[in-house]
Amino acid sequence: MDTDEDVQMIESEITPVPSEAKGKGKAVELNGGHDIENLPWVEKYRPVSMDDIVSHKDITSTIEKFIEKNQLPHLLFYGPPGTGKTSTILAVARRIYGNDYRKQILELNASDDRGIDVVREQIKNFAETRTLFLKGYKLIILDEADMMTTAAQAALRRVIEQYTKNVRFCIICNYVNKIIPAIQSRCTRFRFSPLPIPEVERRLNSVIEAEGVKLTEDGKKALLKLSKGDMRRALNVLQACHAAFDLIGEAQIYDCTGSPHPSDIETVVNSMLSDDFTTSYKMISALKVERGLALPDLINGAYEYIETIDFKPHVRVYVLDFLATTEHRLSTGASEKIQLTALLGAFKNAVELSAKSA
């Protein structure tokens, strides 16, 4: 049975984020929303209404029907970063409460660390006060909920049930498998997939025109490729390049993001396939130092390039599997030097397998 101690447990792991605070996914409003010129572009061009949301029309139309019937349930938004989860719920809040929506919502962040007393006051004072709006409920947005412990999530069940009469919760996370089933069952789930590249390009074109950005065609292709459907990443990279360069091309995009240029990836892979072990090892090590790259950066770039090489299917699978294994080992703290030698050995084996198949 849930107790008040359970409620206090969840209160100890979530922290209110003031609506004026800057940060990931938090809308920033200064001087009544009029002073926006100095804002990051990701905030300056954040969607205002539900019609402005890029893609996800099936999600916004479903939520619109909930609002029209005054039957909004607790919501669970999940998916990769930069796909519009926070923008959508803020647009929903504007749709429900109008321009004064900030007075009717409370944003909490599960990854921050603040005092228990502050959290308890914020939650209880906000949730126990009835709203005067016709909709009859206020909104609590719990971001990064997948950072919460299992025990804290278990206690969240009680919080949701206790305040359902006055409050609706919107739980936002990147990985839904880290949210316990008891919470998932209390919410209507919506998955936010990576944005389609044409939709990202359409929004970028409007920003480029509004800000007078000089971006070449190959620079735009590189930006769209590196964004991987993440609108936040695309806008942040574009703004950084605009501040650093008068004309933005492919090289400037890769330099700004710290990602290896495709020509460097081609050089590395071809060296591992054709040069002797020592020559290839020295060349790659020197390139890493010169370009300021890490081995995981080169591995990420190698995945796509491997697909262009005329390998037999079983050889390609072998190479891709070893790349994934090396990437995993590096993520757990393995030595880059040891993993690079192992990777070179795997590519030499791939060459031998290809020769035998031929």
Residue pairs with C-beta under 8 A, 6 or more apart in sequence:
2 155
2 157
2 158
2 161
3 158
6 154
6 155
6 158
7 155
7 158
7 159
7 162
8 116
8 120
8 155
9 151
9 152
9 155
10 148
10 152
10 153
10 155
10 156
10 158
10 159
11 116
11 119
11 120
11 123
11 159
12 116
12 119
12 152
13 110
13 148
13 149
13 152
14 108
14 109
14 110
14 119
14 123
14 142
14 148
14 152
15 108
15 109
15 110
15 112
15 113
15 114
15 118
15 119
16 106
16 107
16 108
16 109
16 114
16 118
16 119
16 122
16 123
17 23
17 26
17 107
17 108
17 109
17 112
17 143
19 26
19 27
19 29
19 102
19 105
19 107
20 28
20 29
20 30
21 28
22 28
22 43
24 81
24 232
25 85
25 86
25 87
25 143
25 172
25 232
26 86
26 107
27 43
27 46
27 86
27 90
28 39
28 43
29 102
30 36
30 39
36 43
36 44
37 44
40 235
40 236
40 239
41 207
41 211
41 235
41 236
41 238
41 239
42 231
42 232
42 235
42 236
42 239
45 203
45 206
45 207
45 210
45 235
46 87
46 90
47 53
47 54
47 84
47 87
47 88
47 91
48 91
48 94
49 91
49 94
49 95
50 60
50 63
50 64
50 88
50 91
50 92
50 95
52 91
53 60
53 84
53 87
53 88
53 91
54 84
54 195
54 199
54 200
54 202
54 203
54 231
55 84
55 195
55 196
55 199
56 83
56 84
56 88
56 192
59 88
59 190
59 192
60 88
60 91
62 190
63 72
63 75
63 88
63 92
63 190
64 95
66 72
66 73
67 92
67 95
67 96
67 135
70 134
70 135
70 136
72 96
72 135
72 137
72 168
73 168
73 187
73 188
74 160
74 164
74 168
74 169
74 170
74 171
74 186
74 187
74 188
75 89
75 168
75 169
75 170
75 171
75 187
75 188
75 190
76 170
76 171
76 173
76 176
76 179
76 183
76 184
76 187
76 188
76 189
76 190
77 85
77 88
77 89
77 170
77 171
77 172
77 173
77 190
77 192
78 85
78 172
78 173
78 174
78 175
78 176
78 179
78 189
78 190
78 191
78 192
79 85
79 174
79 191
79 192
79 193
79 194
80 174
80 192
80 193
80 194
80 229
80 230
81 174
81 230
81 232
81 233
82 195
82 227
82 229
82 230
82 231
82 232
82 233
82 234
83 192
83 193
83 194
83 195
83 229
83 230
83 231
84 192
84 195
84 231
85 172
85 192
86 141
86 143
86 172
88 192
89 139
89 141
89 170
89 172
90 101
92 139
92 170
93 101
93 104
93 105
93 139
94 101
96 104
96 133
96 135
96 139
97 103
97 104
97 105
97 133
97 135
104 131
104 133
104 138
104 139
105 138
105 139
105 140
105 141
106 122
106 123
106 126
106 138
106 139
106 140
106 141
107 141
107 143
108 119
108 122
108 123
108 140
108 141
108 142
108 143
109 142
109 143
109 144
110 142
110 143
110 144
110 145
110 146
110 147
110 148
110 152
111 144
111 147
123 140
123 159
126 138
126 140
126 167
127 138
127 140
127 162
127 163
127 166
127 167
128 163
128 166
129 138
129 166
130 136
130 166
131 137
131 138
131 166
137 165
137 166
137 167
137 168
138 166
138 167
138 168
139 167
139 168
139 169
139 170
140 163
140 167
140 168
140 169
140 170
141 169
141 170
141 172
142 156
142 169
142 170
142 171
142 172
143 172
144 172
144 173
144 174
145 153
145 171
145 172
145 173
145 179
146 173
146 174
146 175
146 176
146 178
146 179
148 156
150 180
153 179
153 180
153 182
153 183
154 180
154 182
156 183
157 182
157 183
157 186
160 169
160 183
160 186
161 186
169 187
171 179
171 183
171 187
173 179
176 184
176 189
176 191
193 229
194 228
194 229
194 230
195 229
195 230
195 231
196 229
197 224
197 227
197 229
200 224
200 227
200 229
200 231
200 234
201 220
201 224
203 231
204 220
204 223
204 224
204 234
204 235
204 238
207 213
207 235
207 238
208 215
208 238
211 242
213 238
213 242
213 248
214 246
214 247
214 248
215 223
215 238
215 241
215 248
216 247
216 248
216 249
216 250
218 249
218 250
219 241
219 248
219 249
219 250
219 252
219 253
221 250
222 250
222 253
222 254
223 234
223 237
223 238
223 253
224 234
226 233
226 234
226 237
226 253
226 254
226 257
226 259
227 233
227 234
227 237
237 253
237 256
237 257
238 248
240 256
241 248
241 252
241 253
241 256
242 248
244 252
244 256
245 252
250 261
251 261
254 260
254 261
258 292
258 293
258 297
259 297
259 300
259 301
260 268
260 291
260 293
260 297
260 298
260 301
262 301
262 305
264 287
264 291
264 293
264 298
264 301
265 298
265 301
265 302
265 305
266 305
267 283
267 287
268 283
268 284
268 287
268 298
268 302
269 302
269 305
269 306
269 309
269 347
271 279
271 280
271 283
271 284
272 280
272 284
272 343
272 344
272 347
272 348
273 309
273 347
273 350
273 351
275 283
277 344
277 345
277 348
280 344
281 340
281 341
281 344
284 298
284 340
285 340
287 293
288 294
288 295
288 298
294 336
295 326
295 330
295 336
295 339
295 340
295 343
296 327
296 330
296 331
299 323
299 326
299 327
299 330
299 343
300 327
302 323
303 320
303 323
306 316
306 319
306 320
306 323
307 316
309 316
311 319
311 350
311 354
312 353
312 354
312 357
314 353
314 357
315 350
315 353
315 354
315 357
318 346
318 349
318 350
318 353
319 346
319 347
319 350
322 342
322 343
322 346
323 343
326 339
326 342
326 343
326 346
329 339
330 336
330 339
